[in-house]
Amino acid sequence: MLEMLAHASEVGLWDWDLETNEINFSSRWCEMIGYKKEEVPPDLSFWKENLHPDDAEGAIKAYLDYLEERTE
């Protein structure tokens, strides 16, 4: 259902399960960055590899700070 709503509203979503480290990228999110859903592996490495170089350091620092409970 969420996939249908995201697609209908032209919103790209992704969800990261911190326990399994699996990431689910919505079909629309994949389309927005030029991929088909089946081309995108469900793990964090794909996200890291596709960060814009200007954003990578800050984005990775932000998620590590959150995981290490330095931020909310």
N, CA, C and O atoms as CSV, one atom per row, in Angstrom:
chain,resi,resn,atom,element,x,y,z
A,1,MET,N,N,0.813,-1.188,0.000
A,1,MET,CA,C,0.000,0.000,0.000
A,1,MET,C,C,0.864,1.262,0.000
A,1,MET,O,O,0.617,2.196,-0.763
A,2,LEU,N,N,1.882,1.276,0.867
A,2,LEU,CA,C,2.756,2.444,0.937
A,2,LEU,C,C,3.459,2.675,-0.402
A,2,LEU,O,O,3.619,3.815,-0.840
A,3,GLU,N,N,3.872,1.590,-1.043
A,3,GLU,CA,C,4.514,1.694,-2.362
A,3,GLU,C,C,3.578,2.369,-3.361
A,3,GLU,O,O,4.013,3.225,-4.132
A,4,MET,N,N,2.301,1.997,-3.356
A,4,MET,CA,C,1.325,2.603,-4.276
A,4,MET,C,C,1.146,4.086,-3.980
A,4,MET,O,O,1.116,4.906,-4.898
A,5,LEU,N,N,1.027,4.433,-2.703
A,5,LEU,CA,C,0.864,5.835,-2.324
A,5,LEU,C,C,2.092,6.660,-2.698
A,5,LEU,O,O,1.963,7.777,-3.200
A,6,ALA,N,N,3.255,6.122,-2.461
A,6,ALA,CA,C,4.486,6.840,-2.791
A,6,ALA,C,C,4.573,7.068,-4.295
A,6,ALA,O,O,4.934,8.156,-4.743
A,7,HIS,N,N,4.243,6.048,-5.066
A,7,HIS,CA,C,4.305,6.184,-6.521
A,7,HIS,C,C,3.270,7.196,-7.022
A,7,HIS,O,O,3.581,8.038,-7.865
A,8,ALA,N,N,2.059,7.115,-6.513
A,8,ALA,CA,C,0.991,8.020,-6.958
A,8,ALA,C,C,1.305,9.473,-6.607
A,8,ALA,O,O,0.909,10.384,-7.335
A,9,SER,N,N,2.002,9.694,-5.519
A,9,SER,CA,C,2.315,11.059,-5.102
A,9,SER,C,C,3.666,11.536,-5.623
A,9,SER,O,O,4.099,12.646,-5.314
A,10,GLU,N,N,4.333,10.690,-6.418
A,10,GLU,CA,C,5.641,11.032,-6.985
A,10,GLU,C,C,6.705,11.232,-5.907
A,10,GLU,O,O,7.634,12.020,-6.081
A,11,VAL,N,N,6.563,10.515,-4.795
A,11,VAL,CA,C,7.515,10.613,-3.687
A,11,VAL,C,C,8.403,9.376,-3.704
A,11,VAL,O,O,7.922,8.254,-3.860
A,12,GLY,N,N,9.691,9.591,-3.544
A,12,GLY,CA,C,10.614,8.473,-3.424
A,12,GLY,C,C,10.929,8.235,-1.962
A,12,GLY,O,O,11.273,9.169,-1.238
A,13,LEU,N,N,10.815,6.994,-1.524
A,13,LEU,CA,C,11.046,6.655,-0.118
A,13,LEU,C,C,12.078,5.550,0.008
A,13,LEU,O,O,12.253,4.726,-0.889
A,14,TRP,N,N,12.752,5.556,1.139
A,14,TRP,CA,C,13.572,4.408,1.491
A,14,TRP,C,C,13.482,4.205,2.988
A,14,TRP,O,O,13.274,5.151,3.748
A,15,ASP,N,N,13.644,2.958,3.401
A,15,ASP,CA,C,13.500,2.586,4.803
A,15,ASP,C,C,14.670,1.679,5.174
A,15,ASP,O,O,14.969,0.715,4.470
A,16,TRP,N,N,15.321,1.997,6.278
A,16,TRP,CA,C,16.498,1.246,6.719
A,16,TRP,C,C,16.168,0.507,8.002
A,16,TRP,O,O,15.838,1.132,9.010
A,17,ASP,N,N,16.254,-0.828,7.977
A,17,ASP,CA,C,16.052,-1.659,9.159
A,17,ASP,C,C,17.401,-1.768,9.864
A,17,ASP,O,O,18.300,-2.462,9.388
A,18,LEU,N,N,17.542,-1.086,10.994
A,18,LEU,CA,C,18.827,-1.046,11.689
A,18,LEU,C,C,19.219,-2.394,12.281
A,18,LEU,O,O,20.401,-2.634,12.527
A,19,GLU,N,N,18.258,-3.272,12.514
A,19,GLU,CA,C,18.583,-4.584,13.078
A,19,GLU,C,C,19.167,-5.525,12.030
A,19,GLU,O,O,20.109,-6.264,12.316
A,20,THR,N,N,18.613,-5.502,10.818
A,20,THR,CA,C,19.093,-6.402,9.761
A,20,THR,C,C,20.048,-5.700,8.803
A,20,THR,O,O,20.717,-6.351,8.001
A,21,ASN,N,N,20.111,-4.388,8.884
A,21,ASN,CA,C,20.900,-3.535,7.996
A,21,ASN,C,C,20.388,-3.574,6.548
A,21,ASN,O,O,21.100,-3.190,5.620
A,22,GLU,N,N,19.160,-4.039,6.371
A,22,GLU,CA,C,18.550,-4.077,5.037
A,22,GLU,C,C,17.834,-2.762,4.764
A,22,GLU,O,O,17.193,-2.190,5.645
A,23,ILE,N,N,17.956,-2.300,3.537
A,23,ILE,CA,C,17.292,-1.076,3.132
A,23,ILE,C,C,16.310,-1.404,2.026
A,23,ILE,O,O,16.625,-2.162,1.109
A,24,ASN,N,N,15.121,-0.830,2.114
A,24,ASN,CA,C,14.125,-0.982,1.062
A,24,ASN,C,C,13.958,0.371,0.374
A,24,ASN,O,O,13.517,1.345,0.984
A,25,PHE,N,N,14.317,0.409,-0.893
A,25,PHE,CA,C,14.144,1.610,-1.698
A,25,PHE,C,C,12.863,1.454,-2.499
A,25,PHE,O,O,12.660,0.416,-3.129
A,26,SER,N,N,11.993,2.457,-2.491
A,26,SER,CA,C,10.761,2.372,-3.276
A,26,SER,C,C,11.098,2.433,-4.764
A,26,SER,O,O,12.143,2.953,-5.156
A,27,SER,N,N,10.212,1.902,-5.571
A,27,SER,CA,C,10.407,1.944,-7.019
A,27,SER,C,C,10.576,3.373,-7.503
A,27,SER,O,O,11.406,3.646,-8.370
A,28,ARG,N,N,9.794,4.279,-6.949
A,28,ARG,CA,C,9.874,5.686,-7.367
A,28,ARG,C,C,11.213,6.288,-7.002
A,28,ARG,O,O,11.776,7.044,-7.793
A,29,TRP,N,N,11.743,5.977,-5.829
A,29,TRP,CA,C,13.051,6.483,-5.432
A,29,TRP,C,C,14.094,6.022,-6.438
A,29,TRP,O,O,14.933,6.810,-6.875
A,30,CYS,N,N,14.041,4.747,-6.804
A,30,CYS,CA,C,14.986,4.210,-7.783
A,30,CYS,C,C,14.850,4.931,-9.122
A,30,CYS,O,O,15.850,5.305,-9.735
A,31,GLU,N,N,13.627,5.122,-9.567
A,31,GLU,CA,C,13.385,5.832,-10.827
A,31,GLU,C,C,13.939,7.252,-10.780
A,31,GLU,O,O,14.495,7.740,-11.765
A,32,MET,N,N,13.787,7.913,-9.632
A,32,MET,CA,C,14.232,9.300,-9.496
A,32,MET,C,C,15.736,9.444,-9.694
A,32,MET,O,O,16.208,10.496,-10.124
A,33,ILE,N,N,16.490,8.392,-9.384
A,33,ILE,CA,C,17.939,8.477,-9.564
A,33,ILE,C,C,18.420,7.667,-10.772
A,33,ILE,O,O,19.618,7.439,-10.943
A,34,GLY,N,N,17.468,7.237,-11.604
A,34,GLY,CA,C,17.826,6.627,-12.879
A,34,GLY,C,C,18.021,5.126,-12.887
A,34,GLY,O,O,18.707,4.600,-13.764
A,35,TYR,N,N,17.431,4.421,-11.924
A,35,TYR,CA,C,17.561,2.971,-11.849
A,35,TYR,C,C,16.189,2.307,-11.825
A,35,TYR,O,O,15.180,2.941,-11.518
A,36,LYS,N,N,16.173,1.017,-12.156
A,36,LYS,CA,C,14.996,0.187,-11.932
A,36,LYS,C,C,15.180,-0.458,-10.566
A,36,LYS,O,O,16.307,-0.714,-10.143
A,37,LYS,N,N,14.078,-0.720,-9.879
A,37,LYS,CA,C,14.142,-1.275,-8.517
A,37,LYS,C,C,15.014,-2.528,-8.452
A,37,LYS,O,O,15.766,-2.708,-7.495
A,38,GLU,N,N,14.918,-3.392,-9.462
A,38,GLU,CA,C,15.688,-4.636,-9.441
A,38,GLU,C,C,17.200,-4.405,-9.624
A,38,GLU,O,O,17.994,-5.322,-9.418
A,39,GLU,N,N,17.587,-3.204,-10.001
A,39,GLU,CA,C,19.010,-2.878,-10.153
A,39,GLU,C,C,19.639,-2.364,-8.861
A,39,GLU,O,O,20.855,-2.190,-8.783
A,40,VAL,N,N,18.813,-2.122,-7.857
A,40,VAL,CA,C,19.289,-1.507,-6.622
A,40,VAL,C,C,19.338,-2.552,-5.511
A,40,VAL,O,O,18.298,-3.068,-5.102
A,41,PRO,N,N,20.545,-2.872,-5.015
A,41,PRO,CA,C,20.637,-3.853,-3.922
A,41,PRO,C,C,20.090,-3.263,-2.626
A,41,PRO,O,O,20.208,-2.061,-2.389
A,42,PRO,N,N,19.490,-4.109,-1.786
A,42,PRO,CA,C,18.859,-3.617,-0.550
A,42,PRO,C,C,19.848,-3.442,0.603
A,42,PRO,O,O,19.645,-3.989,1.687
A,43,ASP,N,N,20.915,-2.680,0.366
A,43,ASP,CA,C,21.867,-2.459,1.450
A,43,ASP,C,C,22.449,-1.051,1.390
A,43,ASP,O,O,22.314,-0.347,0.389
A,44,LEU,N,N,23.090,-0.664,2.467
A,44,LEU,CA,C,23.587,0.692,2.639
A,44,LEU,C,C,24.701,1.049,1.657
A,44,LEU,O,O,24.901,2.226,1.355
A,45,SER,N,N,25.416,0.063,1.165
A,45,SER,CA,C,26.529,0.357,0.261
A,45,SER,C,C,26.065,1.097,-0.990
A,45,SER,O,O,26.775,1.976,-1.478
A,46,PHE,N,N,24.896,0.763,-1.514
A,46,PHE,CA,C,24.389,1.445,-2.704
A,46,PHE,C,C,24.140,2.915,-2.404
A,46,PHE,O,O,24.482,3.787,-3.203
A,47,TRP,N,N,23.546,3.184,-1.253
A,47,TRP,CA,C,23.278,4.564,-0.860
A,47,TRP,C,C,24.593,5.335,-0.746
A,47,TRP,O,O,24.710,6.444,-1.266
A,48,LYS,N,N,25.580,4.751,-0.068
A,48,LYS,CA,C,26.865,5.420,0.107
A,48,LYS,C,C,27.538,5.703,-1.240
A,48,LYS,O,O,28.073,6.790,-1.460
A,49,GLU,N,N,27.504,4.723,-2.126
A,49,GLU,CA,C,28.158,4.861,-3.431
A,49,GLU,C,C,27.495,5.925,-4.301
A,49,GLU,O,O,28.124,6.449,-5.220
A,50,ASN,N,N,26.245,6.249,-4.025
A,50,ASN,CA,C,25.509,7.187,-4.869
A,50,ASN,C,C,25.295,8.555,-4.234
A,50,ASN,O,O,24.548,9.375,-4.767
A,51,LEU,N,N,25.939,8.805,-3.112
A,51,LEU,CA,C,25.873,10.130,-2.510
A,51,LEU,C,C,26.654,11.114,-3.378
A,51,LEU,O,O,27.698,10.771,-3.933
A,52,HIS,N,N,26.149,12.310,-3.488
A,52,HIS,CA,C,26.901,13.348,-4.196
A,52,HIS,C,C,28.154,13.639,-3.375
A,52,HIS,O,O,28.075,13.735,-2.150
A,53,PRO,N,N,29.309,13.781,-4.026
A,53,PRO,CA,C,30.556,14.017,-3.289
A,53,PRO,C,C,30.481,15.200,-2.313
A,53,PRO,O,O,31.106,15.166,-1.253
A,54,ASP,N,N,29.734,16.225,-2.657
A,54,ASP,CA,C,29.612,17.386,-1.775
A,54,ASP,C,C,28.788,17.078,-0.522
A,54,ASP,O,O,28.904,17.781,0.481
A,55,ASP,N,N,27.964,16.042,-0.574
A,55,ASP,CA,C,27.075,15.694,0.535
A,55,ASP,C,C,27.567,14.507,1.355
A,55,ASP,O,O,27.118,14.314,2.484
A,56,ALA,N,N,28.475,13.715,0.809
A,56,ALA,CA,C,28.849,12.436,1.409
A,56,ALA,C,C,29.354,12.566,2.842
A,56,ALA,O,O,28.847,11.885,3.733
A,57,GLU,N,N,30.322,13.412,3.077
A,57,GLU,CA,C,30.906,13.513,4.411
A,57,GLU,C,C,29.858,13.886,5.461
A,57,GLU,O,O,29.791,13.259,6.518
A,58,GLY,N,N,29.045,14.895,5.176
A,58,GLY,CA,C,28.026,15.327,6.129
A,58,GLY,C,C,26.946,14.288,6.348
A,58,GLY,O,O,26.499,14.089,7.477
A,59,ALA,N,N,26.521,13.625,5.286
A,59,ALA,CA,C,25.466,12.612,5.407
A,59,ALA,C,C,25.943,11.415,6.214
A,59,ALA,O,O,25.221,10.911,7.074
A,60,ILE,N,N,27.145,10.965,5.940
A,60,ILE,CA,C,27.674,9.813,6.668
A,60,ILE,C,C,27.917,10.179,8.135
A,60,ILE,O,O,27.635,9.376,9.024
A,61,LYS,N,N,28.431,11.368,8.392
A,61,LYS,CA,C,28.619,11.814,9.774
A,61,LYS,C,C,27.286,11.876,10.501
A,61,LYS,O,O,27.199,11.466,11.658
A,62,ALA,N,N,26.243,12.382,9.846
A,62,ALA,CA,C,24.929,12.499,10.477
A,62,ALA,C,C,24.370,11.131,10.856
A,62,ALA,O,O,23.838,10.968,11.954
A,63,TYR,N,N,24.481,10.144,9.961
A,63,TYR,CA,C,23.905,8.841,10.323
A,63,TYR,C,C,24.754,8.140,11.368
A,63,TYR,O,O,24.208,7.433,12.214
A,64,LEU,N,N,26.078,8.312,11.340
A,64,LEU,CA,C,26.912,7.706,12.383
A,64,LEU,C,C,26.658,8.364,13.750
A,64,LEU,O,O,26.607,7.679,14.771
A,65,ASP,N,N,26.501,9.685,13.760
A,65,ASP,CA,C,26.174,10.373,15.011
A,65,ASP,C,C,24.867,9.855,15.587
A,65,ASP,O,O,24.748,9.674,16.798
A,66,TYR,N,N,23.885,9.616,14.723
A,66,TYR,CA,C,22.602,9.093,15.196
A,66,TYR,C,C,22.775,7.676,15.753
A,66,TYR,O,O,22.286,7.373,16.841
A,67,LEU,N,N,23.460,6.821,15.020
A,67,LEU,CA,C,23.640,5.444,15.477
A,67,LEU,C,C,24.404,5.367,16.788
A,67,LEU,O,O,24.149,4.485,17.607
A,68,GLU,N,N,25.336,6.285,16.988
A,68,GLU,CA,C,26.132,6.293,18.205
A,68,GLU,C,C,25.504,7.174,19.292
A,68,GLU,O,O,26.134,7.492,20.300
A,69,GLU,N,N,24.243,7.556,19.056
A,69,GLU,CA,C,23.406,8.302,20.011
A,69,GLU,C,C,24.006,9.640,20.421
A,69,GLU,O,O,23.831,10.083,21.556
A,70,ARG,N,N,24.715,10.284,19.495
A,70,ARG,CA,C,25.215,11.641,19.743
A,70,ARG,C,C,24.178,12.688,19.314
A,70,ARG,O,O,24.275,13.858,19.684
A,71,THR,N,N,23.192,12.255,18.534
A,71,THR,CA,C,22.089,13.130,18.117
A,71,THR,C,C,20.794,12.354,18.216
A,71,THR,O,O,20.797,11.128,18.323
A,72,GLU,N,N,19.682,13.079,18.178
A,72,GLU,CA,C,18.365,12.417,18.216
A,72,GLU,C,C,17.915,12.069,16.827
A,72,GLU,O,O,16.834,11.508,16.651
